[in-house]
Amino acid sequence: MSKVIHSVEVLFIDGTDVPVEHKSGDHFVVLRDALDPGGDALYFSADEWEAFILGAKDGEFDEIEI
């Protein structure tokens, strides 16, 4: 079971700072646990971030069980 994160930090970073080898682009959005900044992080390209936001606005994640 995944741990529940109660404090999320959103970062907007330059594409050259992305440590994920298969990701490329000019800018990325990073989501991570604000209380554990050295822990796991999710990296979103501009298109992925837009799809995530549109999905959230459309209620796509409303019924997810943790």
TIMIKE-268322 format. One record per residue: x, z, y of N, C-alpha, C in turn; residue in one letter. Coordinates in steps of 0.02 Angstrom, whole numbers, always signed. Layout:
n_px: X, n_pz: Z, n_py: Y, ca_px: X, ca_pz: Z, ca_py: Y, c_px: X, c_pz: Z, c_py: Y, rest: A .
...
***
This chain:
n_px: +42, n_pz: +0, n_py: -59, ca_px: +0, ca_pz: +0, ca_py: +0, c_px: +44, c_pz: +0, c_py: +62, rest: M .
n_px: +27, n_pz: -39, n_py: +111, ca_px: +64, ca_pz: -43, ca_py: +173, c_px: +50, c_pz: +18, c_py: +216, rest: S .
n_px: +99, n_pz: +37, n_py: +256, ca_px: +87, ca_pz: +92, ca_py: +302, c_px: +43, c_pz: +67, c_py: +360, rest: K .
n_px: +4, n_pz: +111, n_py: +388, ca_px: -39, ca_pz: +94, ca_py: +445, c_px: +2, c_pz: +106, c_py: +509, rest: V .
n_px: +2, n_pz: +56, n_py: +551, ca_px: +39, ca_pz: +62, ca_py: +615, c_px: -12, c_pz: +76, c_py: +670, rest: I .
n_px: +1, n_pz: +130, n_py: +706, ca_px: -45, ca_pz: +151, ca_py: +759, c_px: -22, c_pz: +130, c_py: +828, rest: H .
n_px: +38, n_pz: +107, n_py: +834, ca_px: +66, ca_pz: +88, ca_py: +899, c_px: +104, c_pz: +22, c_py: +892, rest: S .
n_px: +75, n_pz: -31, n_py: +917, ca_px: +104, ca_pz: -98, ca_py: +910, c_px: +137, c_pz: -118, c_py: +976, rest: V .
n_px: +196, n_pz: -147, n_py: +970, ca_px: +232, ca_pz: -173, ca_py: +1028, c_px: +233, c_pz: -249, c_py: +1023, rest: E .
n_px: +217, n_pz: -282, n_py: +1078, ca_px: +217, ca_pz: -355, ca_py: +1081, c_px: +274, c_pz: -376, c_py: +1126, rest: V .
n_px: +318, n_pz: -418, n_py: +1100, ca_px: +376, ca_pz: -442, ca_py: +1138, c_px: +372, c_pz: -518, c_py: +1145, rest: L .
n_px: +394, n_pz: -544, n_py: +1200, ca_px: +399, ca_pz: -616, ca_py: +1210, c_px: +474, c_pz: -630, c_py: +1217, rest: F .
n_px: +502, n_pz: -668, n_py: +1169, ca_px: +574, ca_pz: -678, ca_py: +1167, c_px: +593, c_pz: -752, c_py: +1168, rest: I .
n_px: +654, n_pz: -764, n_py: +1188, ca_px: +683, ca_pz: -831, ca_py: +1187, c_px: +695, c_pz: -853, c_py: +1115, rest: D .
n_px: +685, n_pz: -916, n_py: +1101, ca_px: +692, ca_pz: -942, ca_py: +1033, c_px: +761, c_pz: -932, c_py: +1002, rest: G .
n_px: +812, n_pz: -926, n_py: +1043, ca_px: +880, ca_pz: -916, ca_py: +1017, c_px: +890, c_pz: -846, c_py: +989, rest: T .
n_px: +845, n_pz: -800, n_py: +1004, ca_px: +851, ca_pz: -731, ca_py: +981, c_px: +812, c_pz: -716, c_py: +918, rest: D .
n_px: +784, n_pz: -767, n_py: +885, ca_px: +744, ca_pz: -758, ca_py: +826, c_px: +789, c_pz: -754, c_py: +764, rest: V .
n_px: +787, n_pz: -698, n_py: +727, ca_px: +831, ca_pz: -691, ca_py: +669, c_px: +802, c_pz: -722, c_py: +605, rest: P .
n_px: +745, n_pz: -756, n_py: +610, ca_px: +713, ca_pz: -786, ca_py: +552, c_px: +737, c_pz: -858, c_py: +546, rest: V .
n_px: +771, n_pz: -874, n_py: +490, ca_px: +804, ca_pz: -939, ca_py: +483, c_px: +756, c_pz: -999, c_py: +485, rest: E .
n_px: +697, n_pz: -993, n_py: +457, ca_px: +652, ca_pz: -1051, ca_py: +453, c_px: +609, c_pz: -1060, c_py: +516, rest: H .
n_px: +618, n_pz: -1018, n_py: +566, ca_px: +580, ca_pz: -1024, ca_py: +628, c_px: +623, c_pz: -1058, c_py: +681, rest: K .
n_px: +593, n_pz: -1103, n_py: +717, ca_px: +629, ca_pz: -1134, ca_py: +773, c_px: +579, c_pz: -1145, c_py: +830, rest: S .
n_px: +603, n_pz: -1142, n_py: +890, ca_px: +560, ca_pz: -1153, ca_py: +948, c_px: +593, c_pz: -1125, c_py: +1010, rest: G .
n_px: +561, n_pz: -1135, n_py: +1067, ca_px: +588, ca_pz: -1112, ca_py: +1130, c_px: +574, c_pz: -1038, c_py: +1143, rest: D .
n_px: +514, n_pz: -1015, n_py: +1124, ca_px: +493, ca_pz: -946, ca_py: +1136, c_px: +452, c_pz: -921, c_py: +1078, rest: H .
n_px: +453, n_pz: -856, n_py: +1067, ca_px: +415, ca_pz: -825, ca_py: +1013, c_px: +382, c_pz: -761, c_py: +1037, rest: F .
n_px: +329, n_pz: -743, n_py: +1002, ca_px: +296, ca_pz: -679, ca_py: +1012, c_px: +313, c_pz: -637, c_py: +951, rest: V .
n_px: +334, n_pz: -575, n_py: +963, ca_px: +353, ca_pz: -531, ca_py: +909, c_px: +307, c_pz: -471, c_py: +909, rest: V .
n_px: +280, n_pz: -453, n_py: +851, ca_px: +241, ca_pz: -392, ca_py: +842, c_px: +280, c_pz: -345, c_py: +798, rest: L .
n_px: +285, n_pz: -283, n_py: +820, ca_px: +320, ca_pz: -233, ca_py: +779, c_px: +293, c_pz: -164, c_py: +794, rest: R .
n_px: +309, n_pz: -117, n_py: +752, ca_px: +290, ca_pz: -47, ca_py: +760, c_px: +330, c_pz: -19, c_py: +819, rest: D .
n_px: +296, n_pz: +3, n_py: +871, ca_px: +330, ca_pz: +29, ca_py: +930, c_px: +370, c_pz: +92, c_py: +914, rest: A .
n_px: +350, n_pz: +129, n_py: +863, ca_px: +386, ca_pz: +190, ca_py: +845, c_px: +444, c_pz: +177, c_py: +798, rest: L .
n_px: +449, n_pz: +115, n_py: +773, ca_px: +503, ca_pz: +96, ca_py: +727, c_px: +528, c_pz: +26, c_py: +746, rest: D .
n_px: +559, n_pz: +19, n_py: +805, ca_px: +579, ca_pz: -47, ca_py: +828, c_px: +630, c_pz: -83, c_py: +785, rest: P .
n_px: +665, n_pz: -46, n_py: +743, ca_px: +714, ca_pz: -77, ca_py: +698, c_px: +683, c_pz: -97, c_py: +631, rest: G .
n_px: +619, n_pz: -83, n_py: +622, ca_px: +586, ca_pz: -99, ca_py: +559, c_px: +563, c_pz: -171, c_py: +556, rest: G .
n_px: +517, n_pz: -183, n_py: +512, ca_px: +490, ca_pz: -251, ca_py: +502, c_px: +456, c_pz: -276, c_py: +566, rest: D .
n_px: +459, n_pz: -342, n_py: +575, ca_px: +428, ca_pz: -374, ca_py: +633, c_px: +397, c_pz: -440, c_py: +612, rest: A .
n_px: +345, n_pz: -460, n_py: +646, ca_px: +313, ca_pz: -525, ca_py: +635, c_px: +331, c_pz: -571, c_py: +693, rest: L .
n_px: +355, n_pz: -631, n_py: +678, ca_px: +374, ca_pz: -679, ca_py: +729, c_px: +325, c_pz: -737, c_py: +729, rest: Y .
n_px: +296, n_pz: -751, n_py: +788, ca_px: +247, ca_pz: -804, ca_py: +796, c_px: +273, c_pz: -857, c_py: +844, rest: F .
n_px: +268, n_pz: -920, n_py: +824, ca_px: +282, ca_pz: -975, ca_py: +872, c_px: +222, c_pz: -978, c_py: +919, rest: S .
n_px: +228, n_pz: -1018, n_py: +972, ca_px: +173, ca_pz: -1024, ca_py: +1019, c_px: +108, c_pz: -1047, c_py: +985, rest: A .
n_px: +113, n_pz: -1097, n_py: +940, ca_px: +54, ca_pz: -1122, ca_py: +905, c_px: +25, c_pz: -1069, c_py: +858, rest: D .
n_px: +69, n_pz: -1032, n_py: +822, ca_px: +45, ca_pz: -979, ca_py: +777, c_px: +11, c_pz: -924, c_py: +817, rest: E .
n_px: +40, n_pz: -905, n_py: +874, ca_px: +11, ca_pz: -852, ca_py: +915, c_px: -58, c_pz: -873, c_py: +941, rest: W .
n_px: -63, n_pz: -936, n_py: +964, ca_px: -128, ca_pz: -960, ca_py: +988, c_px: -180, c_pz: -959, c_py: +932, rest: E .
n_px: -161, n_pz: -979, n_py: +872, ca_px: -207, ca_pz: -977, ca_py: +815, c_px: -227, c_pz: -905, c_py: +799, rest: A .
n_px: -180, n_pz: -859, n_py: +802, ca_px: -195, ca_pz: -788, ca_py: +790, c_px: -245, c_pz: -762, c_py: +841, rest: F .
n_px: -232, n_pz: -775, n_py: +905, ca_px: -277, ca_pz: -751, ca_py: +958, c_px: -346, c_pz: -782, c_py: +952, rest: I .
n_px: -350, n_pz: -847, n_py: +939, ca_px: -415, ca_pz: -880, ca_py: +930, c_px: -453, c_pz: -851, c_py: +870, rest: L .
n_px: -416, n_pz: -837, n_py: +816, ca_px: -447, ca_pz: -807, ca_py: +757, c_px: -473, c_pz: -737, c_py: +772, rest: G .
n_px: -435, n_pz: -698, n_py: +809, ca_px: -457, ca_pz: -631, ca_py: +828, c_px: -519, c_pz: -634, c_py: +872, rest: A .
n_px: -520, n_pz: -679, n_py: +920, ca_px: -579, ca_pz: -687, ca_py: +964, c_px: -640, c_pz: -710, c_py: +925, rest: K .
n_px: -628, n_pz: -748, n_py: +872, ca_px: -683, ca_pz: -775, ca_py: +831, c_px: -707, c_pz: -726, c_py: +778, rest: D .
n_px: -675, n_pz: -667, n_py: +774, ca_px: -695, ca_pz: -616, ca_py: +726, c_px: -665, c_pz: -626, c_py: +657, rest: G .
n_px: -616, n_pz: -667, n_py: +650, ca_px: -586, ca_pz: -683, ca_py: +585, c_px: -558, c_pz: -621, c_py: +550, rest: E .
n_px: -537, n_pz: -571, n_py: +587, ca_px: -505, ca_pz: -512, ca_py: +558, c_px: -550, c_pz: -450, c_py: +559, rest: F .
n_px: -613, n_pz: -458, n_py: +577, ca_px: -657, ca_pz: -400, ca_py: +585, c_px: -671, c_pz: -363, c_py: +520, rest: D .
n_px: -669, n_pz: -397, n_py: +464, ca_px: -688, ca_pz: -366, ca_py: +400, c_px: -628, c_pz: -351, c_py: +354, rest: E .
n_px: -568, n_pz: -349, n_py: +382, ca_px: -509, ca_pz: -336, ca_py: +341, c_px: -505, c_pz: -262, c_py: +324, rest: I .
n_px: -495, n_pz: -247, n_py: +260, ca_px: -487, ca_pz: -178, ca_py: +238, c_px: -414, c_pz: -160, c_py: +235, rest: E .
n_px: -398, n_pz: -101, n_py: +256, ca_px: -328, ca_pz: -77, ca_py: +254, c_px: -320, c_pz: -29, c_py: +198, rest: I .
***
